[in-house]
Amino acid sequence: MYNTSLVPNEYQTDPKLPYPVYDSISKLKAIIDSGIADFYYQGEDEVAPMQVEIQNYPSPKIRFAEGVDVVDADGILYFFIAPMVVFVIMIGEMANEKDKKLR
């Protein structure tokens, strides 16, 4: 078993926060892109150096949980499940009693 309590998980973070930017991966991507450009423009004398600028993508406002009333939307389902579970269990018990000729 691994202890993942100290590792940040996406489901534990605020969904309104921007995605994390990893500098090491961004530098690696810039190096790879620069190598591809150097290979592609081998015959040319001057190749313009790459300038990398990192910024967050715009994220829309999350409207999923604003003004949501769960009982209003799906409340009848939650109030219906408990009696139906009891009903199914009771029908099963009655069928067992009939099989054993107890009733």
Contacts in CASP RR format, 6 or more apart in sequence:
PFRMAT RR
TARGET T0000
AUTHOR 0000-0000-0000
METHOD contacts of the structure
MODEL  1
MYNTSLVPNEYQTDPKLPYPVYDSISKLKAIIDSGIADFYYQGEDEVAPM
QVEIQNYPSPKIRFAEGVDVVDADGILYFFIAPMVVFVIMIGEMANEKDK
KLR
15 62 0 8 1.000
16 59 0 8 1.000
16 62 0 8 1.000
18 56 0 8 1.000
18 57 0 8 1.000
18 59 0 8 1.000
19 56 0 8 1.000
19 57 0 8 1.000
21 54 0 8 1.000
21 56 0 8 1.000
26 52 0 8 1.000
26 54 0 8 1.000
30 50 0 8 1.000
30 52 0 8 1.000
33 50 0 8 1.000
34 49 0 8 1.000
34 50 0 8 1.000
37 47 0 8 1.000
37 50 0 8 1.000
38 47 0 8 1.000
41 47 0 8 1.000
71 78 0 8 1.000
94 103 0 8 1.000
97 103 0 8 1.000
END
